Amino acid sequence: MIYLPTIIAEDYEAFRAILRQHIPYAYDKWLKLHAMSHHHYVSEGQAICNVHVNANQFARHLKRTGRAANMDELTIFAVRVVKGEAH
């Protein structure tokens, strides 16, 4: 199972402030990137689970774990959300 973090438009600027150069400058670019990732995994036969992530929870996760803010860590956070480990 592949867990893809999804961000709603209203939260995008908060994620931009956290992830800076690691995330596209515009929400429509993010949506295209997300769609490309989704298509890639589906074409490989992977099962996809889109996971809504929250900017405030992600920021707390980074502070608590001391991890760097990047796309890999956002994906790790999405898995934690699914497992009920995100606070």
C-alpha positions in Angstrom: 0.0 0.0 0.0 1.3 3.4 -1.0 0.2 6.3 1.3 0.1 9.7 -0.6 -0.3 12.8 1.5 -3.0 15.1 0.3 -3.3 18.8 1.1 -6.4 20.9 0.8 -6.1 24.3 -0.9 -6.8 26.2 2.4 -3.8 24.5 4.1 -1.4 24.9 1.2 0.3 28.2 2.3 0.9 26.7 5.7 2.6 23.7 4.1 4.6 26.1 1.9 5.9 27.9 5.0 7.0 24.5 6.5 8.4 22.8 3.4 9.7 25.8 1.5 11.6 24.7 -1.6 10.5 21.1 -1.1 7.0 21.8 -2.3 5.8 23.5 -5.5 5.2 27.2 -5.3 1.5 26.9 -6.4 -1.3 24.6 -5.3 -2.2 23.7 -8.9 1.4 22.5 -9.4 1.1 20.4 -6.2 -2.1 18.8 -7.6 -0.3 17.9 -10.8 2.6 16.4 -8.9 0.2 14.4 -6.8 -1.7 13.2 -9.8 1.6 12.1 -11.5 2.6 10.2 -8.4 -0.8 8.6 -8.2 -0.7 7.6 -11.9 2.9 6.2 -11.5 2.0 3.9 -8.6 -1.3 2.8 -10.1 0.5 1.9 -13.4 2.9 -0.2 -11.4 -0.1 -2.1 -9.8 0.3 -0.5 -6.4 -2.7 0.2 -4.2 -3.0 3.9 -3.2 -4.4 5.5 -0.1 -4.8 9.2 -0.2 -4.2 10.6 3.3 -5.3 14.1 4.3 -2.5 15.8 6.2 -2.8 18.8 8.5 -0.1 21.5 8.6 -0.3 22.1 12.3 0.0 18.4 13.1 2.9 18.1 10.6 4.7 21.0 12.2 4.3 19.4 15.7 5.6 16.1 14.3 8.7 17.8 13.0 9.3 19.5 16.3 8.7 16.4 18.3 10.9 14.1 16.1 13.6 16.7 15.1 13.2 15.5 11.5 13.9 17.7 8.5 10.9 19.2 6.7 10.9 17.5 3.2 8.6 15.4 1.0 9.9 12.1 2.4 9.1 13.2 5.9 5.6 14.3 4.8 5.0 10.8 3.4 6.3 9.2 6.6 3.9 11.5 8.5 1.0 10.4 6.2 1.7 6.8 7.3 1.6 7.9 10.9 -1.8 9.6 10.3 -3.2 6.3 9.0 -1.8 4.4 11.9 -3.3 6.9 14.4 0.1 8.0 15.6 -0.2 11.6 14.6 -1.2 14.1 17.2 
